[in-house]
Amino acid sequence: MRVKSLVLGALSLLSVSANAANDVYGTVSELITRSGDNGDTSLYFRLNVISESSSFESCVVDGNTLTWALDLSSPVATFQYDIIKKSFVDQLPVRIIGYDNVCDNGNTDSDKIFELSPWSWHAQTEEKE
């Protein structure tokens, strides 16, 4: 029974590390937009990272300068853009989770948004009032 428990414990640890991703909290500090004739329209941004709440994959060169890309073809891109814009304008914190395959090509300085959500906006807006 002990061996079975140890094996299950080891497998659960391996599955967690195999599915890890950047999990970052912060406020949007910089918006970068690009529009071109060749369909290369893009929106990127950077965060003022809240270090004590964030975790980065080992392949991330520098978490504080990580560039996040918004997938403009996503059906939720408009909603994500609204959250990014509000975070930038009102300096409200967001939580971003990247894709779990971010390290597949080695060291990186960018990630794509898998999940984006406001973080503590209710508490933040009450403090400002």
C-alpha positions as MATLAB code, in Angstrom:
seq = 'MRVKSLVLGALSLLSVSANAANDVYGTVSELITRSGDNGDTSLYFRLNVISESSSFESCVVDGNTLTWALDLSSPVATFQYDIIKKSFVDQLPVRIIGYDNVCDNGNTDSDKIFELSPWSWHAQTEEKE';
ca = [
       0.000    0.000    0.000;
       2.863    2.408    0.787;
       4.469    1.763   -2.581;
       1.181    2.465   -4.339;
       0.826    5.763   -2.431;
       4.377    6.785   -3.297;
       3.870    5.981   -6.978;
       0.588    7.922   -7.094;
       2.220   10.854   -5.327;
       5.136   10.886   -7.760;
       2.790   10.692  -10.754;
       0.712   13.590   -9.484;
       3.843   15.722   -9.079;
       4.944   14.867  -12.618;
       1.538   15.753  -14.054;
       1.560   19.115  -12.287;
       4.986   20.036  -13.629;
       4.090   18.858  -17.136;
       1.072   21.178  -17.207;
       2.658   24.220  -15.605;
       2.394   27.655  -17.205;
       3.203   31.267  -16.452;
       0.749   32.531  -13.838;
       1.252   36.270  -13.518;
      -0.431   39.098  -11.595;
       0.128   42.778  -12.317;
      -1.131   45.949  -13.945;
      -0.743   46.669  -17.649;
       2.162   49.094  -18.030;
       2.648   49.215  -21.774;
       0.430   48.597  -24.829;
       2.014   47.858  -28.196;
      -0.147   47.724  -31.332;
       0.760   46.920  -34.914;
      -1.412   47.130  -38.005;
      -0.236   46.122  -41.437;
      -1.336   45.330  -44.958;
      -0.166   41.726  -44.703;
      -2.556   40.676  -41.946;
       0.063   41.213  -39.268;
      -2.229   43.207  -37.005;
      -1.167   42.530  -33.409;
      -1.647   43.698  -29.855;
       1.041   43.080  -27.259;
       1.443   44.376  -23.741;
       3.681   44.240  -20.677;
       2.843   44.243  -16.983;
       4.109   45.849  -13.826;
       4.452   42.420  -12.226;
       3.355   41.731   -8.655;
       6.287   39.408   -7.955;
       5.104   37.851   -4.698;
       1.906   36.591   -6.378;
       3.379   35.538   -9.744;
       5.183   32.460  -10.989;
       7.156   32.079  -14.194;
       8.339   29.056  -16.104;
      12.077   28.377  -16.045;
      12.433   29.278  -19.736;
      11.268   32.888  -19.228;
      14.278   35.162  -19.653;
      12.951   38.007  -17.462;
       9.430   37.906  -16.032;
       9.349   41.668  -15.505;
       9.781   42.329  -19.244;
       7.702   39.409  -20.531;
       5.584   40.464  -23.524;
       2.046   39.068  -23.686;
       0.250   38.603  -27.007;
      -3.499   38.886  -27.450;
      -4.935   36.467  -30.035;
      -7.079   38.817  -32.104;
      -8.804   35.898  -33.850;
     -10.161   34.575  -30.556;
     -13.915   34.983  -30.006;
     -13.163   36.565  -26.613;
     -10.495   38.991  -27.896;
     -12.795   42.015  -27.554;
     -13.536   41.174  -23.918;
      -9.854   40.547  -23.205;
      -8.920   43.842  -24.833;
     -11.443   45.670  -22.644;
      -9.848   44.143  -19.517;
      -6.337   45.018  -20.731;
      -7.372   48.596  -21.550;
      -9.069   49.095  -18.165;
      -6.012   47.709  -16.368;
      -3.791   50.117  -18.332;
      -5.951   53.219  -17.873;
      -7.063   52.678  -14.260;
      -3.988   50.692  -13.122;
      -6.150   47.796  -11.915;
      -4.474   44.389  -11.502;
      -5.109   41.399  -13.734;
      -4.224   37.732  -13.592;
      -2.835   36.127  -16.728;
      -2.170   32.462  -17.286;
      -0.123   31.551  -20.331;
      -0.052   28.378  -22.376;
       1.596   25.349  -20.814;
       3.827   24.775  -23.868;
       5.636   28.109  -23.560;
       8.999   26.362  -22.990;
       8.771   24.006  -25.989;
      11.144   26.182  -28.042;
      13.610   27.042  -25.266;
      14.130   30.369  -23.537;
      11.557   33.028  -24.315;
      10.619   36.634  -23.623;
       6.957   36.323  -24.691;
       3.851   34.263  -24.034;
       0.285   34.100  -25.330;
      -2.770   34.577  -23.142;
      -4.586   31.384  -22.234;
      -6.690   32.955  -19.489;
      -7.107   36.610  -18.497;
      -9.202   37.942  -15.646;
      -9.558   41.014  -13.432;
      -7.988   40.548  -10.014;
      -9.478   42.229   -6.922;
     -11.078   45.002   -8.955;
     -13.968   45.356   -6.547;
     -11.623   45.948   -3.602;
      -9.372   48.252   -5.666;
     -12.212   50.484   -6.886;
     -13.683   50.782   -3.357;
     -10.299   52.027   -2.069;
     -10.174   54.731   -4.774;
     -13.640   56.092   -3.916;
];
